[in-house]
Amino acid sequence: MLPSLPSFDDVLQAAHRLQGVAHKTPVLQSRTLNAQMQAQVFIKCENFQRMGAFKFRGGYNALAKLSDEQKRTGVVAYSSGNHAQAVALSARILKTPATLFMPHDAAPSKLAATQGYGAQVIGYDRYSEDASALAAQLAQDSGKTFIPPFDHPDVLSGQGTAALELFEEVGELDALFVCLGGGGLLSGSALSAKAKSPHCKIYGVEPEAGNDVQQSFRKGERVKIQTPITIADGAQTPMVGAITFELIKALVDDIHTVTDAQLIDVMRFYAERMKMLVEPTGCLSLAAALQARETLKGQRVGVIISGGNVDLSRFAQLLAQNPSA
Ligand SMILES: *Cc1c(COP(=O)(O)O)cnc(C)c1O
């Protein structure tokens, strides 16, 4: 049984909770990009969010709603990186103890940041262990509250506040492209889009190597795949959430996929042209918009950059691996 699905009102309440706590991130445009696309592209830069990704919005919203007793006992979560940082930072702000399961091969900068916020980190193997089960078990044994990375009404409502800000700033759009892993950002964005810009087409974008949501969307039921091998480490989810999928089925127009090589091209574009460091997963949305440019001519297009947390050495290595033509 699913809990009742969150609505746009939950996104508005989340926005209220996040006021003065989360950054209202900038919306940028690039003349080069607009000329190349023959469209007006509005880029919502969650790479400039606190802890470097939109995940702070959902994490903080979920923690802020806990009772005093729950806050005292603490929270547990699992993540390859950004959700861990989001929960760790939110927990520090709200003075709550946090325990995070993170993969042994998590980006060193994400690991260091999570520990830096004062959270306890426990390692796991992302290809063989079920982190969700580990976290749920610890929560059960310890009485701590489990904060899932995407499949939770308060988490996805918080994530929806980024798109809400985008629409409030630029008005209605013809199309919106959203980076997609487990679907928290996409489902929350879709709630905002439907309310603020009812005719806007909404597209989720995932890595080609891990197109589980595209398969699920076509089939009408959730499909589980092996943990995909892709540079988009924020989208290495084997299966979309149950709650997020209900919203995606109801509100989203289609799911696109892009290759790792396309992501690297977009990383280069953001760095060279816009002077921004964007992590591979954060490049999914623009990569898909560029891929669909023939159909977007003359339109107002929204693109959400989901995050910017990538080690500089890895950034350099990825660009070197795929030199520009
Ligand atoms: C978590 C994450 C995603 C995917 O978000 P979901 O809500 O799981 O779909 C995309 N990009 C970045 C940078 C992330 O941290």
The ligand as a Gaussian input file, in Angstrom:
#p B3LYP/6-31G(d) Opt

LIG

0 1
 C       20.444000      12.059000      -6.497000
 C       20.876000      12.771000      -7.701000
 C       20.189000      12.648000      -8.915000
 C       18.988000      11.748000      -9.060000
 O       17.933000      12.181000      -8.256000
 P       16.666000      11.249000      -7.950000
 O       15.808000      12.051000      -7.088000
 O       17.174000       9.998000      -7.306000
 O       16.070000      10.936000      -9.281000
 C       20.622000      13.385000      -9.985000
 N       21.703000      14.183000      -9.908000
 C       22.400000      14.341000      -8.769000
 C       23.576000      15.252000      -8.755000
 C       22.002000      13.635000      -7.622000
 O       22.703000      13.786000      -6.495000

